[in-house]
Amino acid sequence: MTAQLNATRRQWLAARLDLLEEEKELTRQSDALALKRQQLPRGGIDKDYRFDTEDGNVSLKDLFGGRSQLLVYHFMFGPDYTAGCPSCSSIADGFNGFFVHLENHDVAFTAVSRAPLTKLQAFKQRMGWSFPWASSFGSDFNGDFSVWFSAEDQRDGAIEYNYRREPPAPEPLAGKTVQEWQSSGSEGPVAQIAAMTGTDVPTYTRDRPGVSAFELVDGAVYHSYSSYARGLDGLWGMYQWLDRAPKGRNETGIWWRHHDRYGKE
């Protein structure tokens, strides 16, 4: 729909006030939904997950850093990647600035990826980030929280991501594993993104993005929440700004890059 041009101030204000009522209702609904997230039943963590960090090999409980809450961003960076997922990277550009505020409000924060710590640290330096980033290399953590799947899972239709079972993937994959990223071109968006990580489509799509929340109660760790796919949309800062721009997201394909690659490709 094309917006009206040359509107009078009165016409603009009337339309804006109508929209404001809808925005207020959405805010109220968002507040109510946030409360329901907080009220989800907790599941106890009975595995001793281990992570490699700048402070050494630590447990999930250690990642709380003395706080009662922990937020984990499941960053797509598998052991075979040569660079982090550009989509996850653009999200990380946002949380890199505010994680310190969470840490000063009783909420620990870390990204977790399967790649070895040395790879994560090198890419972190390249991107100029400072947020905590732990390696779950060799751990069941990513698999248990539905953000990593094996080649056999892909082939046999055993992937359950975003609380839904995916159909078996053809061999080789055609760049259309994730429905939201399909395109009619010869090279699908997934293939474009996979190339930015130095991998092929099957390898790239075995890792998935997500966010998980944990609570520490009387020395025990509990899982309270996880979200995936478009459930991460509200955390993707650039889209919240684009949604307020005159042309919105205005997308025809994959346009974003690692922030140090704009103007070089």
Disulfide bonds with the S-S distance in Angstrom:
none
